[in-house]
């Protein structure tokens, strides 16, 4: 495991923590549709980014050429910060 893998897994841990926080917020504090949409958007973007980064790294380890747009969504292979 190299530094990139450690950073990737740290990004996954951050997303995991954020999922719980944002989900609880969405379940309890829905003050407006705008706030609710922003929470859903944050969850979706973070999940797509970390998923793309994980798939990209797995492709590297397998020696495969990654697709130009991971998961077909145009997501960056960098983990969320």
Contact map, one row per residue, 1 for C-alpha under 8 A:
111111000000000000000000000000000000000000000000000000000000000000000000000000000
111111000000000000000000000000000000000000000000000000000000000000000000000000000
111111100000000000000000000000000000000000000000000000000000000000000000000000000
111111110000000000000000000000000000000000000000000000000000000000000000000000000
111111111000000000000000000000000000000000000000000000000000000000000000000000000
111111111100000000000000000000000000000000000000000000000000000000000000000000000
001111111110000000000000000000000000000000000000000000000000000000000000000000100
000111111111000000000000000000000000000000000000010011000000000000000000000001100
000011111111100000000000000000000000000000000000000000000000000000000000000000000
000001111111110000000000000000000000000000000000000000000000000000000000000000000
000000111111111000000000000000000000000000000000010000000000000000000000000000111
000000011111111100000000000000000000000000000000010000000000000000000000000000110
000000001111111110000000000000000000000000000000000000000000000000000000000000000
000000000111111111000000000000000000000000000000000000000000000000000000000000001
000000000011111111100000000000000000000000000110010000000000000000000000000000010
000000000001111111110000000000000000000000000000000000000000000000000000000000000
000000000000111111111000000000000000000000000000000000000000000000000000000000000
000000000000011111111100000000000000000000100000000000000000000000000000000000000
000000000000001111111110000000000000000000100000000000000000000000000000000000000
000000000000000111111111000000000000000000000000000000000000000000000000000000000
000000000000000011111111100000000000000000000000000000000000000000000000000000000
000000000000000001111111110000000000001000100000000000000000000000000000000000000
000000000000000000111111111000000000001000000000000000000000000000000000000000000
000000000000000000011111111100000000000000000000000000000000000000000000000000000
000000000000000000001111111111000000000000000000000000000000000000000000000000000
000000000000000000000111111111000001001000000000000000000000000000000000000000000
000000000000000000000011111111000000000000000000000000000000000000000000000000000
000000000000000000000001111111000000000000000000000000000000000000000000000000000
000000000000000000000000111111100000000000000000000000000000000000000000000000000
000000000000000000000000111111111011000000000000000000000000000000000000000000000
000000000000000000000000000011111011000000000000000000000000000000000000000000000
000000000000000000000000000001111111000000000000000000000000000000000000000000000
000000000000000000000000000001111111100000000000000000000000000000000000000000000
000000000000000000000000000000011111110000000000000000000000000000000000000000000
000000000000000000000000000001111111111000000000000000000000000000000000000000000
000000000000000000000000010001111111111100000000000000000000000000000000000000000
000000000000000000000000000000001111111110000000000000000000000000000000000000000
000000000000000000000000000000000111111111000000000000000000000000000000000000000
000000000000000000000110010000000011111111100000000000000000000000000000000000000
000000000000000000000000000000000001111111110000000000000000000000000000000000000
000000000000000000000000000000000000111111111000000000000000000000000000000000000
000000000000000000000000000000000000011111111100000000000000000000000000000000000
000000000000000001100100000000000000001111111110000000000000000000000000000000000
000000000000000000000000000000000000000111111111000000000000000000000000000000000
000000000000000000000000000000000000000011111111100000000000000000000000000000000
000000000000001000000000000000000000000001111111110000000000000000000000000000010
000000000000001000000000000000000000000000111111111000000000000000000000000000000
000000000000000000000000000000000000000000011111111100000000000000000000001000000
000000000000000000000000000000000000000000001111111110000000000000000000001111110
000000010011001000000000000000000000000000000111111111000000000000000000000011110
000000000000000000000000000000000000000000000011111111100000000000000000000000000
000000000000000000000000000000000000000000000001111111110000000000000110001111000
000000010000000000000000000000000000000000000000111111111000000000000000000111100
000000010000000000000000000000000000000000000000011111111100000000000000000010000
000000000000000000000000000000000000000000000000001111111110000000000100000000000
000000000000000000000000000000000000000000000000000111111111000001000100000010000
000000000000000000000000000000000000000000000000000011111111100000000000000000000
000000000000000000000000000000000000000000000000000001111111110000000000000000000
000000000000000000000000000000000000000000000000000000111111111111000000000000000
000000000000000000000000000000000000000000000000000000011111111111000000000000000
000000000000000000000000000000000000000000000000000000001111111100000000000000000
000000000000000000000000000000000000000000000000000000000111111100000000000000000
000000000000000000000000000000000000000000000000000000000011111110000000000000000
000000000000000000000000000000000000000000000000000000000011111111000000000000000
000000000000000000000000000000000000000000000000000000000011001111100000000000000
000000000000000000000000000000000000000000000000000000010011000111110100000000000
000000000000000000000000000000000000000000000000000000000000000011111111000000000
000000000000000000000000000000000000000000000000000000000000000001111100010000000
000000000000000000000000000000000000000000000000000000000000000000111111111100000
000000000000000000000000000000000000000000000000000100110000000001111111111110000
000000000000000000000000000000000000000000000000000100000000000000101111111000000
000000000000000000000000000000000000000000000000000000000000000000101111111000000
000000000000000000000000000000000000000000000000000000000000000000001111111000000
000000000000000000000000000000000000000000000000000000000000000000011111111100000
000000000000000000000000000000000000000000000001100100000000000000001111111110000
000000000000000000000000000000000000000000000000100110000000000000001100011111100
000000000000000000000000000000000000000000000000110111010000000000000100001111100
000000010000000000000000000000000000000000000000110110000000000000000000000111110
000000110011000000000000000000000000000000000000110010000000000000000000000111111
000000000011001000000000000000000000000000000100110000000000000000000000000001111
000000000010010000000000000000000000000000000000000000000000000000000000000000111
